[in-house]
Amino acid sequence: MLEWLSNNEALAWWLLAFSIATFIATLIAIPVILVRIPKDYFSYPERHRIPWQKRHRFWRLPILLTKNITGLIFILLGILMLVLPGQGLLTMVIGLMLLEFPGKFQLERWLVNRPVVLRSINWIRMQAGKAELVTIRESNSDRED
């Protein structure tokens, strides 16, 4: 390993710089995005209507492409952050929320219902003074009472 580092010193410095930049970017972007999610986003059995779908056809494709490319970038950065410093799982959740694909809403709900992920998201929301996310499991038990 040390031999590889000495042979690829420039690459190692670039990887270190990239790691630091993504760590700082996620420290800023992830809380901003998580705080903006409506608290009941995951409590509906069906997906919310997407506001940009009402726009003119001309704008739908560029918006969809931009949103999907951004989501893919977040997922790739999240995967990298599993081994580099950063909030890898939360970054991947944000990336999934930006992507458009069949079954996405069910996957999001499944991921957010993982106790570690939900606890992390709600902790960040609490720090910002926002209400905790209400998931489908919680909202169903509230209706039964």
Secondary structure, DSSP 8 states (H G I E B T S, - for coil): -HHHHHHTHHHHHHHHHHHHHHHHHHHHHHHHHHHHS-TTTTTSSS----GGGGS-HHHHHHHHHHHHHHHHHHHHHHHHHTTSSS-HHHHHHHHHHH---TTHHHHHHHHHTSHHHHHHHHHHHHHTT------HHHHHHHHH-
